[in-house]
Amino acid sequence: MQTIYTDVLVIGAGLAGERAAIEAAQAGFSAICLSLVPARRSHSSAAMGGMQAALGNCDKGAGDCPDVHFADTVKGSDWGCDQEVARMFADRAPIEMRQLAHWGVPWNRVVPGKSTYFKGGKQLEKEEKEENRGLITARDFGGTAKWRTCYVSDGTGHSVLFTVDNVCAQLGVEVHDKTEAIALIQDGATCFGVVARCLRTGELRVYLAKATTISTGGFGRIYPCTTNAVICDGGGHIPAINTGLVPMGNMEAVQFHPTGIVPTDILVTEGCRGDGGTLLDVNEERFMNIYEPDKQELASRDVVSRWMTHHIRQGKGVKSPYGEHLWLDIRHLGEKHITGKLREVYEICTSFLGVDPIHQLIPVRPTHHYSMGGVRTNKDGAAYGLKGLFSVGEAACWDMHGFNRLGGNSLAETVVAGGIVGKKIAEFLAGAEVTFNSSVIDAEVKKQQERIQNVISCKAGTENVYKVRLAMQTALHKGANIFRDNAGLTECVASLQETLVRARKVGLKSNGKGVNPELSAALKIEGQVKMGLMVAYGALMRTESRGSHNREDFTARNDRDWLKRTLAYWKKDTDTLPTLDYEPATPLFHIPPGDRGYGKSEIIKAETPAGDKG
Amino acid sequence: MARSLKFNIFRYNPQDQESTPHMESFVLDETDSMTLFIVLNRIREEQDPSLQFDFCCRAGICGSCGMVVNGRPSLACHTKTKDLPEETTLLPLPVFQLVGDLSVDTGSWFRELYDSVESWIHTKKVFDPAAKEERMENDVAEAIYELDRCVECGCCVAACGTARLRPGFLGAAGLNRVGRFLIDPRDERTEQDYYDIIGNDMGIFGCMGLLACEDVCPKQLLLQDQLGFLRKKMGITALKNFFKK
């Protein structure tokens, strides 16, 4: 068995993981990133819109500062975030944007003079100051008080990822792509690394490390309709869940994006609405201006997604063979703007839909987009439950997003948190002495070899992995979607429990030799169903509505009983439900719970006596 | 009536001693808005679960799914079946190491490229977290981004006559990468430094000017202009070097 040692092992080579690895490498430590795909293909590359940071250089960002960014983030989270973490993030973000500029990111810059922009379908004018010429500029995004989203034309994630991967190459951070971590090596107290499967040969390999970091992004592929890439399947969470020691935070906090195209659910960026795109119904009439007169199309994601679903339920959806949808209209932005700043959107529409957005409407529907929940960590990025285990980025619940994340905050989180957590990992490494116990390593390897053999030989049964996966996705789509209630969630949990039994009986149809994709899917299906149950059961138990978690039977945000974070454990292999625990949402309040200023404002305040509905 | 589509797909699993390279045919009915992403996943889920291929973003952004579609290197995710005949042949990209069936190893190839062209900003300046960012004209930023748009799918390399003949040739993707740093004011390398990297047969002078790279580029990068620009720049540097001697 090939065994590779490194000071820090990073699972996932997207922006968060690579950024953290850079900090460790700069402090003189060796770092290896494992990745399913070459680093630059990571899903970070698909985030086109931008990164929020309060630089305040552009006209519409004048007067911005980290305090305002922090306030927007806390409001966006519907007071579900850890305010200490959100504060660290907002303070660090402007410095990180400059760091990225230093490394080579070609941020768009301030161009002095008058120019026009669209808001809510109206053409308005702004003027950039000469003194700010050439500084990093920003665009508008949903849910923010100022224009704060730094961007690189239509390819922010792509461009930043290429830059950060360049820095990794420069510093000698190794990326072992086509490698999948399938289990953590740990002794109940400390994490020592992983057992990984090589996706070039199918062979197992051991990676030993003083610090192991999970940064594998979201897990949207447990849903049938998602904007997430194929690789965002929870593969990094599962090894942590399977230890029984590491909890997942707020798994029920799932965000839906208003504008996935129909039928492939490819995301068209918020930038469309930020730049003045409007949403239309079956009669080609706007509706967001009626539901949200102030923010209109620019209200936060959960609000827009909910009103879209509501409007479709009112019979205003456009019928299609793939279900009902609404229209996104960017025609009035003009050819130059659409083929320039929104080129990626133009390409998506023409390449994948055969729609020309300069002259035609784009079919859109809300689709699964982002997982606020994930591996629960403290503010240093250290995972609960195991020493030497860290997590960062969308994979983690560091928790600056609470129950709803703002557009542009997640891509910013990858690099900002990557930098902060990376530094903490380097500090940890400086003081760490680890003794590797060969019997712990050998036992985990043997366990994984047996697991693989059993699946190949159909020891537990011959359930088809793709059919089981579809059953899981269908259950979540039906019961744990934008609108949730007791009946739907109860049915969803029951159905997922049946699916779990089937997942444990999966056996291969093919021979499992080499880089067998059926084997890859089979090795994670049980873990995926467990994650689905964490989402659905957590949502069932949370009898309130907060951010993107909307209970039709508990419509108020309940700060009296639910100003807390769900911690979901999978304690024993044989369990059929996660074990839920709770902790306070935040250790301190810079901003006490209040009204978000958009969306519903039904709140049961913390001081409301029990029994009173508030 | 929906068309019945036939796909002739290259099959070989190097890790299976019983496997030999061969073509295998699969038939399925066409549906609306069908792309090769949908086709290949359906074949895997409904007909042969061992079929290897690579997709990631399935949205034309990540460059994972390059393959040869009816003789032409393309991204499978944005290849619509309505643009294909009833019979289609799918082969893995040449030049890159085969992993199995339609899956190839582009990661190792590009990683070597980053090292050989030192694909990062070379500067003596040290980042000062307390200072404002250095200013840059927006036009310059946009010009850099234009060259940064390459998704490293490998289609241009697979379609390149020189790359097929000469392992180690940088290809359009590699040369374009060098061009990206050459126009970036933050990179302090001189034209001579770039000449040392690409002023040879493995670099810009290896290009035979066939320009299939631009024809197949799924991001429509202006590779012809870029190669011409680099050839001129490096040609002038070569002349300067000649007269210095």
Interface residues (C-beta under 8 A of the other chain):
Chain A: L36 V37 P38 A39 R40 R41 S42 H43 S45 A46 M48 I95 M97 R98 Q99 A101 H102 W103 G104 P106 W107 N108 R109 V110 V111 R133 G134 L135 I136 T137 V152 S153 G155 H158 S159 F162 D165 N166 V167 A169 Q170 V175 D177 K178 L199 R200 T201 G202 A229 V230 I231 P263 T264 I266 L267 P321 E344 E347 I348 S351 F352 L353 G354 V465 Y466 L508 K509 S510 N511 K513 G514 V515 N516 P517 E518
Chain B: N13 P14 Q15 D16 D32 S33 T35 F37 R44 E45 D48 P49 S50 L51 Q52 D54 F55 C56 C57 R58 A59 G60 I61 C62 G63 S64 H78 K80 K82 V99 G100 S103 D105 T106 G107 S108 F110 R111 Y114 D115 E118 S119 W120 I121 T123 K125 F127 P129 A131 K132 E133 E134 R135 M136 E137 N138 V140 A141 E142 I144 Y145 D148 R149 V151 E152 D184 R186 D187
